[in-house]
Amino acid sequence: MKSKASESSKSAAPSKEASSQSHDLKAHNHHAGQAAQWCVRDVAYVHKSAALNEAARQMRELHVGSLVVVEENGKDRVVVGMLTDRDIVTAVVARDLNASTLRVEDVMSSDVACAREEDSVTDVLSSMKRRGVRRIPVTGSRGELVGLLAADDLLGRFSDELRTLVQAMASQPRMESHARP
């Protein structure tokens, strides 16, 4: 049985263990909202000089609707654009052009919005909404490709986080009833 003194001292000042856990949570929350923590690191990409029909085959084989377009800069793959299945349809197929005579750079969107690793997910989502895009490359300090944030992936992660929150909220009354019978 606990004494009243020990109960009041616990409520008056957090234990060393509680302070440590609180600090860890703060550190986690600080990083949890950054693009680097949320992006997918295994990104489908293509070089800007690649043949367009090869890029289309790559998209089909990987079952993706877009490729990040890069150019080599030393050891880095620097983001220079995006190529989507829609780009191919509207710029090539709908105009009866021969895809085998074109390069990725002839069709890609070069005005690509990129997120930096340290950008907050909230800022990235705002940028995606403003630009009307569902995917955004994440770049490092030299513009090198480090990942991709896709709206579908973010929705999946957010739904997982919300499910965890709902479960925690649902268990709270049970925990209180056991603590205070």
SVG drawing of the C-alpha trace seen along z (x, -y; Angstrom):
<svg xmlns="http://www.w3.org/2000/svg" viewBox="-15 -27 47 32">
<polyline fill="none" stroke="black" stroke-width="0.4" points="0.0,0.0 1.3,-3.4 1.5,-6.2 -0.1,-9.6 3.3,-11.2 4.7,-9.1 1.6,-9.7 1.8,-13.5 5.5,-13.6 4.9,-11.6 2.3,-14.1 4.3,-17.1 7.4,-16.4 7.9,-14.1 10.3,-11.2 13.6,-11.0 12.2,-8.2 9.2,-10.3 11.3,-13.3 13.5,-11.1 10.5,-9.7 9.1,-13.2 12.4,-14.4 12.5,-11.4 9.0,-12.1 9.9,-15.8 12.9,-14.8 10.8,-12.3 8.1,-14.9 10.7,-17.4 11.9,-15.0 8.7,-13.2 7.4,-16.2 10.3,-16.5 10.2,-15.3 13.3,-13.2 11.4,-11.1 8.4,-10.5 9.7,-10.1 10.2,-6.8 13.9,-6.2 13.5,-3.7 12.6,-6.0 12.0,-5.2 14.1,-7.6 15.3,-8.0 18.1,-10.0 17.0,-13.0 18.8,-11.7 17.1,-8.3 14.9,-7.3 11.2,-8.1 10.0,-4.7 12.5,-3.1 11.2,-5.3 7.6,-4.2 8.7,-0.6 10.4,-1.2 7.1,-2.8 5.2,0.2 7.6,2.7 7.8,0.9 4.0,0.2 4.5,-3.5 2.8,-6.5 5.9,-8.8 9.6,-8.8 11.9,-11.4 14.2,-12.8 17.8,-13.2 21.2,-14.2 24.5,-13.1 26.6,-15.7 29.6,-13.9 28.4,-11.2 24.9,-12.9 21.7,-12.3 20.4,-15.9 16.6,-16.3 15.9,-18.1 12.2,-17.2 9.4,-14.7 8.0,-12.4 4.4,-11.2 2.2,-8.8 0.0,-11.9 3.0,-13.8 3.5,-10.9 -0.2,-10.7 -0.7,-14.5 2.6,-15.4 3.3,-12.3 0.3,-9.9 -2.4,-12.6 -0.2,-14.4 0.7,-11.2 4.4,-11.6 6.9,-8.7 8.1,-8.0 11.1,-6.1 12.5,-9.3 12.1,-11.4 14.2,-11.7 12.8,-12.1 14.0,-15.7 11.8,-16.5 8.6,-15.6 9.3,-15.9 8.1,-18.7 11.2,-20.7 9.4,-23.1 9.4,-20.5 8.6,-21.3 11.0,-19.7 11.1,-19.4 14.2,-19.7 14.9,-17.0 14.4,-19.5 11.1,-20.8 8.1,-20.1 5.5,-17.7 2.9,-20.5 4.9,-22.8 5.3,-20.0 1.6,-19.3 0.9,-23.0 3.3,-23.1 1.7,-20.0 -1.7,-21.5 -0.6,-24.9 1.2,-23.2 -1.6,-20.6 0.8,-17.6 0.5,-14.3 4.2,-13.5 7.2,-15.6 10.9,-14.6 12.9,-15.2 16.4,-16.6 19.5,-17.0 21.6,-20.1 23.1,-19.8 19.8,-19.1 20.5,-15.4 17.6,-12.9 17.1,-11.4 13.4,-10.3 9.9,-10.9 6.8,-12.0 3.5,-10.9 0.1,-11.9 -1.0,-8.2 1.9,-7.3 1.2,-10.3 -2.4,-9.4 -1.5,-5.8 0.9,-7.1 -1.6,-9.6 -4.3,-7.0 -2.0,-4.7 -1.2,-7.6 -5.0,-8.4 -5.8,-4.7 -3.2,-4.6 -4.7,-7.8 -8.2,-6.4 -7.1,-3.2 -5.4,-5.1 -8.5,-7.3 -10.7,-4.2 -8.5,-2.5 -8.4,-5.5 -11.8,-4.9 -10.8,-1.3 -7.5,-2.3 -9.2,-4.9 -11.8,-2.4 -9.0,0.0 -7.0,-2.7 -10.0,-4.2 -12.5,-1.3"/>
</svg>
